[in-house]
Amino acid sequence: MAFKPLHDRVLVRRVESEEKTAGGLIIPDSAKEKPSEGEVVAVGDGARKDSGELIEMAVSVGDRILFGKWSGTEITIDGEELLIMKESDILGVMTDKKAAKAA
């Protein structure tokens, strides 16, 4: 894929949600909502202040993120459905509990 987001935009691949509830019930495809969790595929260079100084991105490629239900614009690149959104649409970065305890 040859796509690089500009400025403070991020390219995201949705991560599929669980197909079962916590109680073990299987959720049919017709009842599933689009997941609001994804993996960062590509990032822009960052936004710029009025002075021209670059504000670095807080996320990087490979980060697993949460974003708002209506965030981003759906696009298709090489047959794959992706989202492009501003960094400000990202609610947070998910961390692995095991990795966090080790650090």
N, C-alpha and C positions, 0 to 999 in steps of 0.2 A: 504494500500500500504506500502510495506516495502522497501523503496529505499531512500538512503541518498547520495547526491552528495559529491564528494571528493574535497578537496582544495577550489579553488575559482570558483567552478561550481554551477549553479543554475538550478533547475527543474521548468519549466514554462508551464502553461496551457494557450493556446491561448484563447483570448476573442473574441467572434464573433463581426464582424463589423456591422454597420448599414445596414439595407436592403433597405433604401431609401436615396436618395440624399437630399441635403439641399432644393432643389426645389420641393421635393415630388415625384420624379420618383423612381419607384421600380427597384432595380438592380437584374437581374436574376442570379441564382447560377453560370451559365457558364461564366459570366462576372466578378464575384467577384475574388479579389486577396485574398490570405491568409492574415489574419490580422497580423499586426506587433505590436500588443498590447497583453499583457498577464498578468496573475496573478502568482506570485511566489508561488510555491507549497512546495518547500524544498530548503535549502541552505547548502553548505558545511561550514567547519569551517573557511575558509579563506586561503589566500596565505601566504607564509613565505618569509621573507627577507633572504639574504645570511647569516645573523647572527643567523637565526633560530627564530627570533621574529615573532609572528603571526600578520598579517595584517587583522583586522576584516572586515567582509563583510559590504558593504554600504546598502544592501537591506535585507529585512527580509520576512518571510512567510506572505502572504496576501497582499504584496505591488503590486500595479498595475503599470506595466512598459511598456516602448516602447523599441523595439529592431530593429536592421537592418533587411532588407528584407531577406537576405540570412544567418542570424545568426542561430547558433545552429544546433543540430542533432536531427532529429525526431526519437522518440522511442515510443513503445507501452507498457504500463504497465497496467495490469488488464483490457485490452480492451480499454483503453483510450489513445488517441494520445497526447503525450506531447513533449516538447523540452528540451534538456539539452544544456546549453551554458555556456561560461565563463562569469564572471561578467563584464569583459571589453566589451562584446558584447552588454550590456545594455546601451541604449542611455540616459535614464532618468527615474525617478519615477514620476508618475502622482499623484497629490494631489487633494483632493476635495476642490473646491472653497469655499464652505460654511464652511468647517472645518478650512481652512486657514484664513478666515476672523475672525473667533471666537478666534483664537489663538493669 
